[in-house]
């Protein structure tokens, strides 16, 4: 950071104590999702990219094949993220389905090729593609779908490959759980068997509960998430591992915590707390609604998470100020830079008590409407830019433990360097 900025920042800092811990980062579909998916989501490349940029947990969506094999991908419609539409042998299986996501947002109509219509052997012949380049991405056609168990083994391996201080956690979701149950492909039992086989817990002798204390202490944390209350309630009968209730960002989804879609109902939140240890809220919520839901969740004894953030330092600051424990990120390279900026804001007293009534009423505006002098605002922005670009430069190949070129075990170094440069542009 330029030395000239230090006096400005010190002089501008408000003397408000802070008690909030640094945000934990969840690599959404690996850590480079949304408009950043130059690598195929849920591929080894995506997980390695998130790991090399410092995520704390990596998120897989878990779905099923026709023959009950669990694998990782965001949705059960496969043409968005694979080359299945180019396979002549599968052309006659293109169809239209009406699917209820089970999250309270209602039904959706989709046309394409669906995982439940293909065996795992057939799915394993497909190759993944980025959602950004319309089938012509730099890493398209290289990676195949991963079984859920394969994904967990690979994430465990990544911790050693990037010399992580602590093992990466995983944050798996039982995706479309209600839908898969309705077609006789329930996820939960096989989901827990896979988690136990990967060493995250062990089955109690002569019992059926997958108990965390029987697991391998060397593994990272694991959090079990779902939009479907029924799935979380089922998991509660099968394990004592922590569960996370995802709240949908659509207006109908708010009915889980609101009867009028305007105010949070504490009783509804308390009901969620009977089967969930954590509440994950969408950042698409109005800031006041988000803040009120955060308070209600904490009052019910739940830890609060958020989904998701791309590259908005104000939003990171808002979440940190509210005491949100973790957030999904679609752009891990930027997120780490934003976190460095927020650490400085905390150290300088810029972030106050997120649970105060003042913060609840102001929501996200507390950052931009701060009493700090205009000169300090300029300094913070400048510092954020310096931190971000410094971090980006440090993550170039050949810069030590975050060297992405060491992680692409299925492609050669030149291919990785080319893909990294395309991202940097």
Secondary structure as UniProt FT lines:
FT   HELIX           3..12
FT   STRAND          24..27
FT   HELIX           28..30
FT   HELIX           34..36
FT   TURN            41..42
FT   HELIX           44..52
FT   TURN            53..54
FT   STRAND          57..58
FT   STRAND          61..64
FT   TURN            66..67
FT   STRAND          70..72
FT   TURN            79..81
FT   HELIX           84..86
FT   HELIX           88..93
FT   STRAND          95..100
FT   STRAND          107..112
FT   HELIX           115..117
FT   HELIX           120..123
FT   TURN            124..125
FT   TURN            131..135
FT   TURN            138..142
FT   HELIX           148..161
FT   TURN            162..163
FT   STRAND          169..170
FT   STRAND          173..174
FT   TURN            175..176
FT   HELIX           177..182
FT   TURN            183..184
FT   HELIX           188..197
FT   TURN            198..199
FT   STRAND          202..203
FT   TURN            205..206
FT   STRAND          210..211
FT   HELIX           212..214
FT   TURN            217..218
FT   STRAND          224..226
FT   HELIX           229..236
FT   TURN            237..238
FT   STRAND          243..246
FT   HELIX           252..256
FT   HELIX           266..272
FT   TURN            273..275
FT   STRAND          278..282
FT   TURN            283..284
FT   HELIX           287..299
FT   TURN            300..301
FT   STRAND          303..309
FT   HELIX           313..322
FT   STRAND          326..329
FT   HELIX           332..347
FT   TURN            348..349
FT   TURN            354..355
FT   HELIX           357..362
FT   TURN            363..364
FT   HELIX           365..368
FT   HELIX           374..394
FT   TURN            397..398
FT   HELIX           400..402
FT   HELIX           404..406
FT   TURN            409..410
FT   HELIX           413..424
//
